[in-house]
Amino acid sequence: MANGGIIGPVNTVSDVFDKDKLTTFTSGGTFNKATCNPAASTATVIVVAGGGGSGGDAGGAGGAGGMLITENHPLPASSVPVTVGGGGSGGSHPAGASAQGGSSSFGSSTPLSATGGGRGGYANNRCGGPGGSGGGGMEFNPATPTGGTDSGGCGVCGQGSKGGGIAAPGNGAAGGGGGKSAIGGTGVAPSSPTCGVQGGAGLSVVPYLSDVTPGYSIPNSGIYAGGGGGRPDGDANTGGGGLCGSTSPNPNPGVNGTANTGGGAGAGPGNNPGGSGGSGIVLVVEKCQVAGGKQAPGVWSMNTVYDFVKSDNWVSAPAFISATGGSISENGDYRIHTFTASGPFNVTAAINKPAPSNLADWTVIAGGGGGGGELGGGGGAGGYRESPGTSTGSYSVSPLKGGSAVTLTTQDYTITVGGGGAGSTQSPIAKGASGTDSVGLGITSSGGGGGGTNNSSPGGATMPGIAGGSGGGGAGSAENNGAGGAGNTPPVSPAQGFAGGTGSTSGPNYGAAGGGGATAAGANSSGTAGGAGGAGATTSITGSAVQRAGGGGGAVFGSGGTAGAGGAGGGGAGGNNTNGTNGTDNTGGGGGGARGQAGNGGDGVVIIRYKYQ
């Protein structure tokens, strides 16, 4: 029997790793191997120590932190510690000592360790100190015109360069700090041009990042470990080294090295302190590319595969979504953008692959309503809406899950985070203001309704709570019941919130009702107690279970009465002849009602989650 071709569908690999993963440490932490390519065994590790401080009172410039670049470094099987060295402190005036920068390291048993930059010279120790790169010599040094490093001319061999000395005894310029790629400049005599001396040049790590997934922030454009500039008016070189302090018209301290570059500090002119070195940085570049890997996603017919191959379109789309905006965190293979204020969600790369790789889950919570004053009800929580959560990994979702995960495309999405409504005052008598809507990825959640209030003037009518995502609670009143506002306004399915409770007409304390929450109505009040705010909803979209959108508690009047508690999830408590409590910001919690000043509603939040590796 002759062998035929492939008949029917072809099952192919769904994940294509066409970009590297970059992990950046600007402070100490723990490194965990990425899951994007389990077969990968090595990574490129870049370790930069903190830069040295410069000497005070005409002291020398600080040397750059040591810099190590190790390609094909074995990846650890488990978590390893990462240390990022701080910059050395500058010397004080008069003639205080400067300090060496702190070391940075990657790993535990046999760590990659870079040595902190050498300190600049100062009065009692005129030579610059040794380090990853050496510090520069002090400005006037008749005895020893030498930069500080070992006799071989290195700071630490392989990590940096020697600091500069001075050319001749006398009041000449201080030596520049050494850098990763070059020695510091030699100080000049007084008769020489006063252009100053440069610190040694740093080094760019950009060539090692050319295949990194877009959207990462790289401090100082990836140029690190430059030496500080020597006096007078000496220039820093590339790599975050600080300038010498200006000598005209007024002296100034030496300029600090740039944070997270390992740059050395610029020299301090006479009668001025030196600068501090820049802190270090550690970068880990993991190879997430599959060797030879042009692999079509999904299930394809043979003709489709043939056309795909013919066009050489296999890696035309990125393997994963890449985006910026909001506060970014990670949970396993998923990236989370949390917006606590309005701003753009910029999708820089989106894919043409089957779900779930092109989908984003979302939680959209509006601003909570303000509480009512003058025996007012609690404000309603902001409307709470959430996607089902199945598209981006298994996590606990709230009962308000509905709609669908959103297919992302390359564009800027406008994210609107609703503000909390203002609580009302006792005079003039008014309802609490409603919160404003939040909008994310085309999903709108409605602001919580403001709490009602009691018009206590003779024959005055009680003002009911306002409808909203969750409704505001009704006021307490001797004249008539204060009705709560309706929740889930406008209506969506599942409901985005619940109604506020009804205020009491009974004495002696005439309690006001609680505002509605995301999962429960606000409690009715009694003659002796305000109603509690309705409970909020809990989701683990960020990786941790957090409850949000609780309603505000209702007020109560007089001794012996008990004000309503805020609903679980950020609702503010009501007051008993006291002000109400504000709803918690970025939960959409309703503000507490009050006899006096009612609490404000909490601002809303928008959260977006997608697979990034």
Secondary structure by P-SEA (a helix, b strand, c coil): ccccccccccccccccccbbbbbbbccbbbbbbbcccccccbbbbbbbcbbbbbbccbbbbbbccbbbbbccccccccbbbbbbbbbbbbbcccbbbbbbbbbbbccccccbbbbcbbbcccccccccccccbbbbcccccccccccccccccccccccbbbbbbbccccccccbbbbccccccbbbbcccccccbbbccbbbbccccccccccccccccccccbbbbbcccbbbbccccccccccccccccccccccccccbbbccccccbbbbbbbbbbbbbbbcccccccccccccccaaaaaaaaaaccccccccbbbbbccbbbbcccbbbbbbcbbbbbccccccccccccccccbbbbcbbbbbbccbbbbbbccbbbbccccccccccccccccbbbbbcccbbbbbbbbbbbbbbccccccccbbbbbbbcccbbbbcbbbbbbbcccccbbbbccccccbbbbbbbcccbbbbbbbccccccccccbbbbbbbbcccccbbbbbbbccccccbbbcccbbbbcbbbbbbccccbbbbcbbbbbbbbbccccccccccccbbbbbbccbbbbbcccccbbbbbbcccbbbbbbbbbbbbbbbcc
